[in-house]
Amino acid sequence: MLDERLSPTEGTGLPNPHERFTALYNTYQARVYGYAASRAGHQLAEEVVSETFLVAWRRLDSIPDHAQLPWLLRVARNILRDNFRQAARRESLEAELRTWMEEAATDVGEHATERVAVLRALAGLSEADKEILTLTTWHGLSTTEAAKVLGCTKAAFFVRLHRARRRLQSAIEATGTTPSRKPVTVPGRKLR
């Protein structure tokens, strides 16, 4: 049991890390929650508080004793900023996909139906699958470069790419449209 173990700081007058963290949490949780709720609403505030105190636990020794609340609020601010960026990227990509789908739907061409089916299928994939498929196809990265972006090996990237392509193919087939083997273009880009 944790309480029965000797703390590495026992006898030095310093509380052990669990006690320090508990005191930090009990003292500042409500204020961090209030800050997060004022910036992002009550729905996301709990998540921001959880992530903030997770960072605090990991970096407990880095928290300055004389400025604990500012340090915690800066962490919460960074988490909110990162969440905002992720949401903005997701919304931007979804808006771009909607635009392409609208353009494809009004396109009078041989591949209009296929293009709409591919874009709809792509829009329904996970963020990770979308990123993997677009890194090499739309952004023109080599597999080595794309693997570096994702922080994985080239072999791992190939496995992820293969799986993402299978999921895209399944999603396309679910629409009832069988794409031809000819390349499908999306405004200025080749999709496959």
C-alpha positions as CSV (number, residue, x, y, z in Angstrom):
1,M,0.0,0.0,0.0
2,L,1.3,3.5,-0.8
3,D,0.7,4.9,2.6
4,E,2.8,2.2,4.3
5,R,5.9,2.8,2.1
6,L,8.6,5.2,3.3
7,S,8.6,8.4,1.3
8,P,12.0,9.5,-0.1
9,T,11.4,12.9,1.5
10,E,10.4,11.5,4.9
11,G,12.3,13.0,7.7
12,T,13.4,16.0,5.6
13,G,10.4,18.1,6.4
14,L,9.3,18.0,2.8
15,P,6.0,16.3,1.9
16,N,6.2,13.3,-0.4
17,P,5.1,13.8,-4.1
18,H,1.7,12.4,-3.5
19,E,1.0,14.8,-0.6
20,R,2.4,17.7,-2.6
21,F,0.2,16.9,-5.6
22,T,-2.9,16.3,-3.5
23,A,-2.3,19.7,-1.8
24,L,-1.8,21.3,-5.1
25,Y,-5.0,19.8,-6.5
26,N,-7.1,20.5,-3.5
27,T,-5.9,24.1,-3.4
28,Y,-6.2,25.0,-7.1
29,Q,-8.6,22.6,-8.8
30,A,-11.6,25.0,-8.5
31,R,-9.6,28.0,-9.8
32,V,-8.2,26.0,-12.8
33,Y,-11.7,24.8,-13.5
34,G,-13.1,28.4,-13.4
35,Y,-10.4,29.6,-15.7
36,A,-11.0,26.7,-18.2
37,A,-14.8,27.2,-18.0
38,S,-14.5,30.9,-18.7
39,R,-12.4,30.2,-21.8
40,A,-14.0,27.0,-23.2
41,G,-17.3,26.5,-21.4
42,H,-18.2,23.9,-18.8
43,Q,-18.3,21.1,-21.3
44,L,-14.6,21.1,-21.9
45,A,-13.5,22.5,-18.5
46,E,-13.3,19.1,-16.8
47,E,-11.1,17.7,-19.6
48,V,-8.8,20.7,-19.4
49,V,-8.5,20.4,-15.6
50,S,-7.7,16.7,-15.9
51,E,-5.0,17.4,-18.5
52,T,-3.6,20.3,-16.6
53,F,-3.1,18.2,-13.4
54,L,-1.7,15.3,-15.4
55,V,1.0,17.7,-16.6
56,A,1.4,19.0,-13.1
57,W,1.9,15.5,-11.8
58,R,4.5,14.7,-14.4
59,R,6.4,18.0,-13.8
60,L,5.8,18.3,-10.1
61,D,9.4,19.3,-9.4
62,S,9.2,22.1,-12.0
63,I,6.3,23.9,-10.4
64,P,7.6,27.0,-8.7
65,D,6.5,27.2,-5.1
66,H,5.9,31.0,-5.2
67,A,3.9,30.8,-8.5
68,Q,1.9,27.6,-8.5
69,L,-1.4,29.1,-9.7
70,P,0.1,31.0,-12.6
71,W,2.0,27.9,-13.7
72,L,-1.1,25.8,-13.6
73,L,-3.1,28.4,-15.5
74,R,-0.3,28.7,-18.2
75,V,-0.5,24.9,-18.6
76,A,-4.3,25.1,-18.9
77,R,-4.0,28.0,-21.4
78,N,-1.6,25.9,-23.5
79,I,-4.0,22.9,-23.4
80,L,-6.9,25.1,-24.5
81,R,-4.8,26.6,-27.3
82,D,-3.8,23.1,-28.5
83,N,-7.4,21.9,-28.4
84,F,-8.5,25.0,-30.3
85,R,-5.9,24.4,-33.0
86,Q,-7.0,20.8,-33.3
87,A,-10.6,21.8,-33.6
88,A,-9.7,24.5,-36.1
89,R,-7.7,22.1,-38.2
90,R,-10.5,19.5,-38.1
91,E,-13.1,22.2,-39.1
92,S,-10.9,23.5,-41.8
93,L,-10.4,20.1,-43.3
94,E,-14.1,19.3,-43.0
95,A,-15.0,22.6,-44.7
96,E,-12.4,21.9,-47.5
97,L,-13.9,18.4,-48.0
98,R,-17.4,19.8,-48.1
99,T,-16.2,22.4,-50.7
100,W,-14.6,19.7,-52.8
101,M,-17.7,17.5,-52.6
102,E,-19.9,20.5,-53.7
103,E,-17.6,21.2,-56.6
104,A,-17.5,17.5,-57.5
105,A,-21.3,17.3,-57.3
106,T,-21.6,20.1,-59.8
107,D,-18.8,18.9,-62.0
108,V,-20.0,17.7,-65.3
109,G,-17.5,15.0,-66.0
110,E,-16.9,11.4,-66.2
111,H,-15.6,11.1,-62.6
112,A,-18.1,13.3,-60.8
113,T,-20.0,10.5,-59.2
114,E,-16.7,8.7,-58.3
115,R,-15.2,11.9,-56.9
116,V,-18.2,12.5,-54.6
117,A,-18.1,8.9,-53.4
118,V,-14.4,9.1,-52.6
119,L,-14.7,12.4,-50.9
120,R,-17.6,11.3,-48.8
121,A,-15.8,8.1,-47.9
122,L,-12.7,10.1,-47.0
123,A,-14.7,12.5,-44.8
124,G,-16.1,9.6,-42.9
125,L,-12.6,8.2,-42.0
126,S,-10.8,8.9,-38.7
127,E,-8.5,11.9,-38.5
128,A,-5.5,9.5,-38.4
129,D,-6.6,7.8,-41.6
130,K,-7.2,11.1,-43.4
131,E,-3.8,12.4,-42.4
132,I,-2.0,9.2,-43.6
133,L,-3.8,9.2,-46.9
134,T,-3.3,12.9,-47.6
135,L,0.3,13.2,-46.6
136,T,1.6,11.3,-49.6
137,T,-1.3,11.8,-52.0
138,W,-2.3,15.5,-51.6
139,H,0.7,16.9,-49.8
140,G,3.2,15.2,-52.1
141,L,5.5,13.8,-49.4
142,S,7.6,10.7,-49.9
143,T,6.9,7.8,-47.7
144,T,10.1,8.5,-45.8
145,E,9.0,12.1,-45.2
146,A,5.5,11.1,-44.2
147,A,6.8,8.6,-41.7
148,K,8.9,11.4,-40.2
149,V,5.9,13.6,-39.9
150,L,4.1,10.8,-38.0
151,G,7.1,9.9,-35.9
152,C,7.2,6.3,-37.0
153,T,9.4,4.0,-39.2
154,K,8.9,3.7,-42.9
155,A,7.7,0.2,-42.4
156,A,5.1,1.3,-39.8
157,F,3.9,4.0,-42.1
158,F,3.4,1.5,-45.0
159,V,1.3,-0.7,-42.6
160,R,-0.8,2.3,-41.5
161,L,-1.1,3.5,-45.1
162,H,-2.3,0.0,-46.3
163,R,-4.9,-0.1,-43.5
164,A,-6.1,3.4,-44.2
165,R,-6.5,2.5,-47.9
166,R,-8.4,-0.6,-47.0
167,R,-10.8,1.4,-44.8
168,L,-11.2,4.0,-47.5
169,Q,-12.0,1.3,-50.1
170,S,-14.5,-0.2,-47.7
171,A,-16.1,3.2,-47.1
172,I,-16.3,3.8,-50.9
173,E,-17.9,0.4,-51.5
174,A,-20.4,1.1,-48.7
175,T,-21.6,4.0,-50.9
176,G,-22.5,1.6,-53.6
177,T,-20.2,3.3,-56.1
178,T,-17.4,1.2,-57.6
179,P,-14.6,3.6,-58.6
180,S,-12.7,2.9,-61.8
181,R,-9.0,2.4,-61.7
182,K,-8.4,5.7,-63.4
183,P,-7.0,8.5,-61.2
184,V,-9.6,10.6,-59.5
185,T,-8.7,14.3,-59.3
186,V,-9.7,16.7,-56.6
187,P,-9.3,20.4,-57.5
188,G,-5.7,20.5,-58.5
189,R,-4.8,17.2,-57.0
190,K,-4.7,13.5,-57.8
191,L,-6.5,11.4,-55.2
192,R,-5.1,8.0,-56.3
